[in-house]
Amino acid sequence: MTAASATEFRIKYKRVGHIGTDYHYYMAETAEQALQWQYWRMKAKAQELELLSVEKFDRFADKWIDRSEVLNEQV
């Protein structure tokens, strides 16, 4: 059994009332953990953001893998 290692995640978001999108990047063990960091950041900075996607970077394939299903799992 091996411990999970941190992986790069990015969360695409749009500021409420704005047109453009941007990304926040996190090092996390899971997509759920990255999303929790995003929620913490939004609360700490009193930001209203529309979260659009969550992606995990696969360094071996050199591409981003969609993990946006975690957005639907959150209450």
Sequence and secondary structure as in RCSB ss.txt:
>XXXX:A:sequence
MTAASATEFRIKYKRVGHIGTDYHYYMAETAEQALQWQYWRMKAKAQELELLSVEKFDRFADKWIDRSEVLNEQV
>XXXX:A:secstr
      EEEEEEEEETT S EEEEEEEESSHHHHHHHHHHHHHHTT  EEEEEEEEEETTTTEEEE THHHHH  
